[in-house]
C-alpha cells in the first residue's frame, strides 16, 4: 500500500460531489472526475443509451472499477488531487448487486490522505441522465459508502 496526497470526495448519489469537484477544478486544484460519469458520457456520445449501458449493472460496475484502477495508476501519488469517488466506493455498488468483492479489495493499492463524505441533500435529483438509482437505493448506498471507507480505517 502506498500513501498518497489524494483526497476522495464521496457520498450518496445527488449529494453534490460533482459540483464540488467542478468548483475545486475552477480553483485550479488537480481533480479527477467520476469514472462512471466519464464512461457514460463517452458511450452516450457514441450513440448508446443509458438503458443499454446499465441493463447489465454488474458488467457496468466492473468497467467503472477498471477505469478507476487505470486512472489511479496514472496519477502522481505525491500531487494533491481530489477524486470524485475512489476505488472503495465500488465496495458499496458491488455489495448492492451481490458481486464478489475480491476484485475491489485487491485493487485497493493506495492509501488516500483523506475522505470527504457528503451527506444526502434534501432533494434527490432524478433528472440527471447518468443517475439510475431511486431514492431508496441512494439511501442504501449512502450507508454502504460510509461503511466501505470506515471499514478501511478512514474517518
VEXDREN-2710 file (C-alpha; in Angstrom, 1 decimal):
% VEXDREN-2710
k/r/px/py/pz
1/UNK/0.0/0.0/0.0
2/UNK/1.3/3.4/-1.0
3/UNK/0.5/6.6/0.8
4/UNK/-0.8/9.4/-1.4
5/UNK/-1.6/13.1/-1.3
6/UNK/-5.1/12.3/-2.7
7/UNK/-8.5/13.1/-1.2
8/UNK/-11.7/11.3/-2.2
9/UNK/-15.0/13.1/-2.3
10/UNK/-17.7/10.5/-1.8
11/UNK/-21.3/10.2/-0.7
12/UNK/-24.7/9.2/-2.0
13/UNK/-25.9/10.0/-5.5
14/UNK/-27.1/13.6/-5.7
15/UNK/-25.1/14.8/-2.7
16/UNK/-23.1/17.5/-4.6
17/UNK/-19.9/15.6/-5.3
18/UNK/-19.6/16.5/-8.9
19/UNK/-20.4/20.2/-8.3
20/UNK/-17.8/20.3/-5.5
21/UNK/-15.2/18.7/-7.9
22/UNK/-16.1/21.2/-10.6
23/UNK/-15.5/24.1/-8.1
24/UNK/-12.2/22.7/-6.9
25/UNK/-11.2/22.4/-10.6
26/UNK/-12.2/26.0/-11.1
27/UNK/-9.9/26.9/-8.2
28/UNK/-7.1/25.2/-10.1
29/UNK/-6.8/22.1/-7.9
30/UNK/-6.0/18.8/-9.6
31/UNK/-9.2/16.9/-9.8
32/UNK/-10.4/13.6/-11.2
33/UNK/-14.0/13.3/-12.4
34/UNK/-16.2/10.3/-11.6
35/UNK/-15.3/7.3/-13.7
36/UNK/-18.9/6.2/-14.2
37/UNK/-19.8/9.6/-15.5
38/UNK/-16.9/9.7/-17.9
39/UNK/-17.8/6.2/-19.2
40/UNK/-21.5/7.1/-19.6
41/UNK/-20.8/10.4/-21.4
42/UNK/-18.3/8.6/-23.7
43/UNK/-20.8/5.8/-24.5
44/UNK/-23.7/8.2/-25.0
45/UNK/-21.7/10.3/-27.5
46/UNK/-21.2/7.0/-29.4
47/UNK/-25.0/6.6/-29.7
48/UNK/-25.6/4.2/-26.8
49/UNK/-28.5/4.8/-24.4
50/UNK/-28.4/4.7/-20.6
51/UNK/-30.8/1.8/-20.7
52/UNK/-28.5/-0.4/-22.8
53/UNK/-25.4/0.8/-20.8
54/UNK/-27.0/-0.1/-17.5
55/UNK/-29.0/-3.2/-18.4
56/UNK/-26.2/-5.4/-17.1
57/UNK/-25.3/-3.4/-14.0
58/UNK/-22.7/-5.9/-12.9
59/UNK/-20.8/-5.5/-16.1
60/UNK/-21.2/-1.7/-15.9
61/UNK/-19.7/-1.6/-12.3
62/UNK/-16.8/-3.9/-13.3
63/UNK/-16.0/-1.5/-16.2
64/UNK/-16.2/1.5/-13.8
65/UNK/-13.8/-0.2/-11.3
66/UNK/-11.3/-0.9/-14.1
67/UNK/-11.4/2.7/-15.1
68/UNK/-10.7/3.8/-11.5
69/UNK/-7.8/1.4/-11.3
70/UNK/-6.4/2.7/-14.6
71/UNK/-6.7/6.3/-13.5
72/UNK/-5.0/5.7/-10.2
73/UNK/-2.0/4.1/-11.9
74/UNK/-1.5/7.3/-13.9
75/UNK/-1.9/10.0/-11.2
76/UNK/1.2/11.0/-9.3
77/UNK/0.6/10.0/-5.7
78/UNK/2.6/13.0/-4.4
79/UNK/0.4/15.6/-6.2
80/UNK/-2.5/17.0/-4.2
81/UNK/-5.5/15.6/-6.1
82/UNK/-9.2/15.4/-5.4
83/UNK/-11.1/12.3/-6.8
84/UNK/-14.9/12.2/-7.4
85/UNK/-15.3/8.7/-5.9
86/UNK/-12.5/6.3/-5.1
87/UNK/-11.9/2.6/-5.6
88/UNK/-13.5/1.8/-2.2
89/UNK/-16.8/3.3/-3.5
90/UNK/-17.1/0.2/-5.6
91/UNK/-17.5/-1.9/-2.5
92/UNK/-20.9/-0.3/-1.9
93/UNK/-22.0/-0.8/-5.5
94/UNK/-20.7/-4.4/-5.7
95/UNK/-22.5/-5.1/-2.4
96/UNK/-25.8/-3.9/-3.6
97/UNK/-25.5/-6.2/-6.6
98/UNK/-24.2/-9.1/-4.7
99/UNK/-21.0/-9.2/-6.7
100/UNK/-17.8/-10.7/-5.3
101/UNK/-15.7/-8.0/-3.5
102/UNK/-12.3/-9.7/-4.1
103/UNK/-11.6/-7.6/-7.2
104/UNK/-12.3/-4.4/-5.4
105/UNK/-10.3/-5.3/-2.4
106/UNK/-7.3/-6.4/-4.5
107/UNK/-7.5/-3.2/-6.5
108/UNK/-7.1/-1.1/-3.3
109/UNK/-3.4/-0.3/-3.6
110/UNK/-3.3/3.3/-2.4
111/UNK/-3.8/5.0/0.9
112/UNK/-5.8/8.2/0.4
113/UNK/-4.8/11.1/2.5
114/UNK/-8.4/11.7/3.5
115/UNK/-12.0/11.2/2.6
116/UNK/-14.7/13.8/2.4
117/UNK/-18.1/12.2/2.8
118/UNK/-21.0/14.3/1.6
119/UNK/-24.4/13.7/3.2
120/UNK/-27.5/13.5/1.1
121/UNK/-29.2/16.7/0.1
122/UNK/-32.8/17.3/1.0
123/UNK/-33.7/16.9/-2.7
124/UNK/-32.9/13.9/-4.8
125/UNK/-32.2/14.9/-8.5
126/UNK/-33.6/12.2/-10.7
127/UNK/-33.3/14.3/-13.8
128/UNK/-29.5/13.6/-14.1
129/UNK/-29.1/11.4/-17.2
130/UNK/-26.3/9.4/-15.6
131/UNK/-28.3/8.6/-12.5
132/UNK/-30.4/5.4/-12.4
133/UNK/-30.7/4.9/-8.7
134/UNK/-34.1/5.5/-7.0
135/UNK/-34.3/7.3/-3.6
136/UNK/-34.4/4.1/-1.6
137/UNK/-31.3/2.7/-3.4
138/UNK/-29.5/6.1/-2.9
139/UNK/-30.2/5.9/0.8
140/UNK/-28.8/2.4/1.0
141/UNK/-25.8/3.4/-1.0
142/UNK/-25.1/6.3/1.4
143/UNK/-24.8/3.9/4.3
144/UNK/-22.7/1.4/2.4
145/UNK/-20.4/4.0/1.1
146/UNK/-19.7/5.3/4.5
147/UNK/-19.2/1.8/5.8
148/UNK/-16.8/1.0/2.9
149/UNK/-14.4/3.7/4.0
150/UNK/-14.7/3.3/7.8
151/UNK/-14.0/-0.4/7.4
152/UNK/-10.6/0.6/6.0
153/UNK/-9.8/3.0/8.8
154/UNK/-10.9/6.3/7.2
155/UNK/-12.7/8.9/9.3
END
